[in-house]
Amino acid sequence: MSRFTLPSEDVLRAREKLVLDHFHDEVRQDWDATLSTFPHPHYELIAQMTVHDGDGEVRDYYQDTRVAFPDQNHEIIAFRHSADAVIVEFWLLGTHGGPLGRIPPTGSRHRTRMTAYFIFDEHENLVTERVYFDQLTILKQLVGGVDRRSPRGLLKLARIVKGILAMSGGAPDPRLLETTPPDFVR
């Protein structure tokens, strides 16, 4: 299929239902249902340059993010179709109630605008969820609720900075670095 040709309306409707079910099941924390939307679960988090590939890695990712944000939810802003993907703009929301990697919980809420590309193969299988967002937007909101005037707040802030520094500087996943530009036929 040409990159200029959209699939049939039936295909677009089926993709849309699958993606909406995926979002709904994530909020309900029904990991079996969420993972069933993929033949092979595969997440790419571009802001962190990390990949979670396969059932085990994706379940661990779900677990880690829900420990950090047990009430994680979303608000869909826009929903678009392309030749091989569904593109969803949404707000991700949550309260930082548990550790986020090495960053201790702040109790602060965040509301972060994101875009996710749900990419389908030629057999209409969901093969990748690729998520774009700004990590600094989240961190600013999490740190913003810390009381910098109290000794306890300053200690928490120091722990947060230590956690951020401990998590920074890791090598990006090479699968996200090896890109091939499209072949533009003129």
C-alpha positions in Angstrom: 0.0 0.0 0.0 1.2 3.5 -0.8 2.0 5.8 2.1 -0.5 8.2 0.4 -3.4 5.8 0.6 -5.5 5.2 3.7 -6.9 1.8 4.4 -10.6 1.2 4.2 -13.0 2.6 6.7 -13.6 -0.8 8.2 -9.8 -1.2 8.8 -9.6 2.3 10.4 -12.6 1.6 12.6 -11.0 -1.7 13.8 -7.7 0.0 14.5 -9.5 2.8 16.4 -11.4 0.3 18.5 -8.2 -1.7 19.3 -6.4 1.5 20.4 -9.3 2.7 22.5 -9.6 -0.7 24.1 -5.8 -0.6 24.8 -6.1 2.8 26.5 -9.1 1.7 28.5 -7.4 -1.5 29.7 -4.3 0.4 30.7 -6.3 2.7 33.0 -8.1 -0.4 34.5 -4.6 -2.0 34.9 -5.9 -5.1 33.2 -2.4 -6.1 31.8 -3.6 -9.3 30.2 -6.2 -7.4 28.1 -3.8 -4.6 27.3 -1.1 -7.0 26.1 -3.6 -9.0 24.1 -3.8 -6.0 21.7 -0.3 -6.9 20.5 0.9 -10.2 19.0 4.3 -9.2 20.5 4.2 -6.2 23.0 6.7 -3.5 22.1 6.9 0.0 23.5 9.3 2.8 22.5 9.7 5.7 24.9 11.4 8.3 22.9 12.0 10.9 25.7 14.0 8.2 27.6 15.3 6.5 24.5 14.2 3.2 26.0 12.5 0.1 24.5 10.4 -2.4 26.4 10.1 -5.5 24.2 8.1 -8.6 24.9 5.6 -9.6 27.5 7.9 -9.6 30.5 9.6 -6.2 29.8 6.3 -4.5 29.1 4.6 -6.0 32.3 7.6 -4.7 34.3 7.2 -1.2 32.7 3.5 -1.2 33.6 4.3 -2.3 37.1 7.0 0.3 37.6 4.8 3.2 36.3 1.8 2.2 38.3 3.8 1.9 41.5 5.0 5.5 40.8 1.6 6.7 39.7 -1.1 4.4 41.0 -4.0 6.6 39.8 -2.5 7.1 36.3 -5.1 8.1 33.8 -5.4 10.0 30.5 -7.6 12.4 28.6 -7.6 12.0 24.8 -7.2 15.3 22.9 -7.1 14.1 19.3 -7.2 10.9 17.3 -5.8 10.6 13.8 -5.3 7.9 11.2 -2.4 7.4 8.8 -1.6 4.7 6.3 0.1 2.5 8.9 -0.7 4.1 12.3 -3.2 5.6 14.7 -1.8 8.8 16.3 -3.3 9.8 19.6 -2.6 13.1 21.4 -3.5 12.9 25.1 -2.9 14.3 28.5 -1.3 11.8 30.9 -2.3 12.4 34.5 -1.2 10.9 37.8 -0.2 11.4 41.4 3.4 10.6 42.3 2.7 8.1 45.1 5.6 5.8 44.8 9.2 5.7 43.6 9.8 6.6 39.9 13.0 4.7 39.3 15.4 6.3 41.8 13.2 9.4 42.4 11.3 9.2 45.7 7.6 10.0 45.7 6.7 13.7 46.0 2.9 13.4 46.3 2.6 15.9 43.5 0.2 15.5 40.5 1.3 15.9 36.9 -0.7 16.5 33.7 1.6 16.1 30.7 0.7 16.3 27.0 1.9 13.3 25.0 1.6 11.8 21.6 1.5 8.0 20.9 1.9 6.3 17.6 0.2 2.9 17.4 1.9 1.3 14.4 0.3 -1.5 12.5 2.0 -4.0 10.1 0.7 -5.2 6.7 -1.5 -7.8 8.5 -3.2 -5.1 10.7 -1.3 -6.3 13.8 -0.3 -3.7 16.4 3.5 -4.0 16.4 4.6 -0.8 18.3 3.4 1.8 20.6 5.9 4.7 20.3 5.4 7.5 22.8 6.7 11.1 22.6 6.7 13.4 25.6 8.8 15.9 27.5 10.3 14.5 30.7 11.2 17.9 32.0 7.5 18.8 32.0 6.8 15.9 34.3 9.7 16.5 36.6 8.9 20.3 36.9 5.4 19.3 38.1 6.6 16.7 40.5 9.3 18.9 42.1 6.9 21.9 42.1 5.0 20.5 45.0 8.0 20.1 47.3 8.2 22.7 50.1 11.6 24.3 49.6 11.2 26.3 52.8 11.3 23.5 55.2 14.2 21.3 56.1 12.1 18.2 55.3 11.3 19.6 51.9 14.9 20.5 51.2 16.0 16.9 52.1 13.3 15.5 49.8 14.5 17.8 47.0 18.1 16.6 47.5 16.9 13.0 47.3 15.0 13.8 44.1 18.0 15.5 42.5 20.2 12.5 43.5 17.6 10.1 42.0 17.5 12.1 38.8 21.3 12.2 38.5 21.5 8.5 39.2 19.0 7.8 36.3 20.7 10.1 33.8 23.5 9.4 31.4 22.4 5.9 30.4 23.1 4.8 26.9 20.1 5.1 24.5 18.7 1.9 23.1 20.5 1.3 19.8 17.2 0.2 18.2 16.1 3.8 18.4 19.3 5.2 17.0 19.4 3.0 13.8 16.9 4.8 11.6 16.5 4.7 7.9 15.0 7.8 6.1 12.1 7.1 3.9 12.6 6.7 0.1 11.0 9.7 -1.4 10.2 8.9 -5.0 9.8 12.0 -7.1 
